[in-house]
Each structure stands twice: as C-alpha cells, then as structure tokens.
Amino acid sequence: MAGALARVVQATKSHIGVVGPLVSINNGSVRFQQTQSTKTKFGPLSDSDRVFTNLYGRHDWRLKGALSRGDWYMTKEILLKGTDWIVNELKTSGLRGRGGAGFPTGMKWSFMNKPSGGRPKYLVVNADEGEPGTCKDREIMRHDPHKLVEGCLVAGRAIGAQAAYIYIRGEFYNEASNLQVAIAEAYQAGLIGKNACGSGYDFDVFVHRGAGAYICGEETALIESIEGKQGKPRLKPPFPADVGLFGCPTTVNNVETIAVSPTICRRGGSWFASFGRPRNSGTKLFNISGHVNTPCTVEEEMSIPLKELIERHAGGVTGGWDNLLAIIPGGSSTPLIPKDVCSTVLMDFDGLVAAQTSLGTAAIIVMDKSTDIVKAIARLIMFYKHESCGQCTPCREGVSWMNKIMYRFVDGNASPKEIDMLWELSKQIEEEEMSIPLKELIERHAGGVTGGWDNLLAIIPGGSSTPLIPKDVCSTVLMDFDGLVAAQTSLGTAAIIVMDKSTDIVKAIARLIMFYKHESCGQCTPCREGVSWMNKIMYRFVDGNASPKEIDMLWELSKQIEGHTICALGDGAAWPVQGLIRHFRPELERRMQEYAAANGPSKAERLY
C-alpha cells in the first residue's frame, strides 16, 4: 500500500520504466523481451466481442438469464480438458491480472501445479474493491455474478483447488446478496459442489464479508482476515502459492481476472490475444469518473487511446478537452498525468508505464481546470493515512508526515525546499517497507558510515533497548522482525544507531544503562534493584576495574531482570547488556587486563 501511495506524490517528478512480454521468472523477478506489433488501431470494441454482456443490469442476472447469455456453456468440457489445457489457454491469451499488478495469469496459475504434500489448495478471489475511483468489480458482482462463480470453478480446476473463497468488501451488501443467490443457484443446478457440472470434480464456493479495511485488499492481509486475524500483510516469502490460506497453497486473483477466464476458454486464448498490443492483450473494464459529462463503467479493447475512451464513452471532459487539467488513469494510487500526455497515451500497461504512471485498476479520474490539484492529492494522502495498518514504520510514520506537509502545501504555508523533502520522503516510503538490507538502508539514505563501511564497529538496529549487532552481522541482516530476531536482536522502533570504530562501545552501553536506571519507576524489584546494580558494574567495566567473573554475573543479572517485570523497561535495560557481552566480551576482558597491569588486581578481583 505504501508503495502505491508514494507513487501518487511522485507524479510531479520523473521516473522511467520499461516492460515487455513475459518470458521467464528469475529470482522472483519477471523478465520480458520486445516483440513487434502490426496492429495500430485499437477500439472501439464490438458488442459481439464483449465478455460482460450485462454490465448495466438491463437483463436478468440470475441463472436463467446467465444461461441465455452463454454462461455455463460447455463448462463440463472445459473442466474435462484438464489443468494443463486451461493454463495453456490462459498463457496464450496473454491475460494479465486486472487488479493492478498485471502479473501474467497463466503463469501465476502454473505455480500451483507442484506437489502440495497432501495439503488442500485454495482459490481466493479479491473482491475487496476499496481503491477510490474503482467500481468495476462491483458491477460484475451486482449484474453478472454467474460469470464470477463459473470463473471460480474454471480457475479452481486449473490450479487443483478444492474451494474458492470470495472476499467481498463489507460495504457491498447488495452485491454480496446477489453473489450468494448466484452461488445457491449454481449448487442447486449441480454446477458447483459435488461432481461439479458432471465432471467428477468437487468444488465449493464460499463468500466472506470484509469489514471495511482498505489494507485487506493486499493479498496476504486478505488471507489473514479470512482466517479471523487482524488484516495485516504478511512478510514474503513464503508466498501464498506455498503457504497461503490456512497454511495451504493458495492463488489470489482479482474478480475481473477470474470472471473472464471461462470466456477465454470457450472462445480460445488466441481470440482474446487479438485485442490490444502485444503484452497488453484482451478487453478491459474501465471506470471513468470526475469531470466528464457521462461517468460510466465500460468494457473496451486494451490499448485504446485515453482521449478516445473518454470522448466515446463518457461524453468528453466537461467544458471540452481544452478544459482538461490532469487525469489519474488507474485509480487513486497511480500518478496523475497532465493534459499533453493524456492526449496521446494508450490505455494499457506499457503505454502508461512509458508515461511514468500505471494502469492500476483502470479507474480513470478526470480533473478539469476548476480542480485544486494540490488539494485533490492532499485528500488522497489523507485517505491512505487513515487506511494504513501501521505495521511498517516507513508507511505509518511517512504517510502521516506526507499528510501534514501536503496540507501545508494546500495553503502555500511551506518552504520550496519541502517539495524536494516530500519527494525524498515518498521514495523512502515506496522503497523501504519491510525487509530492506540494513547496509543498503544506511548507504542509500544516510550517506553510509563515516569513514566507510570498513570503519563500522556495531549498530543498535531498533532503538536503545535492542541488543547491538557487530559489523559482520550488519552486512547481511534484513530490517524486519524475523531477520533481526534471527540475529539475536529486535526491530524495536527501527531507530538505527550506528557506531564507528571511534566509539567506546563499553561506555556507550553503560550510558544507556544509566538512562534506564534513571527512568525506572521502582515498582518492580528486579528492575529497581537489578538495573541499579547493572549500572554500577557497567561503569566499573568502562575503566576495567572489575573481575572477569563479573561478566558472567552481569549476564545472569540481566537474565533475572528480563521477563520478570510488569512492563518492558526491565527488558529494555537488560538487552543492551546482553548484546555487549555476546559480541564484545573480549573487549571487556582486555580492559580488565590493562587495568590490572597498570594498577594491580582490582578490588573485585581480590574479592574473588
């Protein structure tokens, strides 16, 4: 979510991107190659080529009406052709995800064909349509629900799933009702359930109502919500195809993506691929709203020019094309484009990436010259601030700051320097969500360690209460919960304290212990007495005026404080000491040896 939000702010800056047709996956990245297209005219789409023939609800949406429009036709034959045939047809079609990411659907489904170790497989349909300006999936569920139910069956067969869970936005009450009726009709007609369509394949479909959280549109947050947990995104890997719903292999697809799959299988992947440019094939639902004469949702050919799409189906911009200021082409999370770009851009993945924006959900928001463009973007940022789940620090803190800065921009009560500051802030949110390498984070945004990485001594990665880690660990550790726990420390508040070789590491930790001694409320004996004793011992360690045996005593003291207090202050005091002993014990022993050589045995050494 944060990455999408940052792109809204970056609309006034430049970034270049190029994509092409998918040929392979390498280390999680999609690689493309260029192909040539001979087709130069795209759209309008003829009625005979429309997938969604009841988009405006002019006909019966129930099973009888769906059958009359060709839904559920030859579905049994499609299922009997098997997994490989369905997946290959989807690959031939060139269908890319219609929810915003644009990942090739056939390839995504093929990831589910590996052995699952006896675990069931699931299809999850993302119907949590919460993106401002986007309402295409709502029309499908309201007026063409059987297309989605049939699509679930076909997609489920392709990935070997036993059931589909349709996660629908909580506010979509009527849509959920229509969808539930369509599912009941399909069960009663034997189209789903036991021996679906007489194919010998068992498949169930369930509807799960959301509760209004935008973040649940993220696939792993959606899965968490279905499982009854708080809707917060999971760290990846593992990916849902390996560990998804209920810990089982899962594919998550958008409503439109699933709903078009039966028609592709019936009419052939080559038919679907004949629309649009290479790498951008098929038909697409577009929402057009804002300053147009007739706002609408329409199915059109991919790669149709944006200007033609608006003038043909939405009656043009209010006041004429010359009154246009800017357009958000793919929903609120995509960067806006100005009028001169809108005049020539094609509505597909590649065309909009070349224009430094994105197709997203294809929700087109038109703004004429009466729009306060700064206020409009500020309002979007307020939406994302409200919807942030707060799990990732860059999003939680960064979006809040962007919101404050943007509303100063609305009034002009800001410095020109803050424009660049806002840009940099948006880049840090976009790039630095969870799991960035610690070394990369420091070198990219903090200019690196003073004197270079080789001059690094240690880093406290999550605020003063987290154990330090030495240079060799810092070089590879990832800045997320699991990565830092594996390194015997913690993400904490993600407040990174860098210490180079000029640091007196023992004195630095002693100073932290003094802070915790000062701040202890004194209620819990382990904290009140233990931290006081740790403070005394640590300051003897600074001078070396201590016995080596006290190192183990200090460790044991910290362990007795840790976990034995009402609040976490005791833990926060114990962990810095543990990190010091774990990684810098030789430094403590060296100081004691030097002190003994210069002054004779310490009093503590004589006592022991």
Secondary structure, DSSP 8 states (H G I E B T S, - for coil): -HHHHHHHHGGGS--------EEEEETTEEEE--------------GGG-S-TTTT--S--SHHHHHHTTTTTTHHHHHHH-HHHHHHHHHHHT-B-TTSS--BHHHHHHGGGS--TT---EEEEEE---STT--HHHHHHHH-HHHHHHHHHHHHHHHT-SEEEEEE-TT-HHHHHHHHHHHHHHHHTTSSBTTGGGSS--BEEEEEE--S-GGGGSHHHHHHHHTTS------SSS-TTTS-GGGS-EEEEEHHHHHHHHHHHHH-HHHHHTSSSTTS-SEEEEEEEESBSS-EEEEEETT-BHHHHHHHHS--BTT-GGGEEEEE-SSTTS--EEHHHHTT-BSSHHHHHHTTS--TT-EEEEEETTS-HHHHHHHHHHHHHHH--S-SHHHHHHHHHHHHHHHHHHHT-S-THHHHHHHHHHHHHHH-STT-BHHHHHHHHS--STT-GGGEEEEE-SSTTS--EEHHHHTT-BSSHHHHHHTTS--TT---EEEETTS-HHHHHHHHHHHHHHH--S-SHHHHHHHHHHHHHHHHHHHT-S-THHHHHHHHHHHHHTT-SSSTHHHHHHHHHHHHHHHHHHHHHHHHHHHHHHH-S-HHHHH-
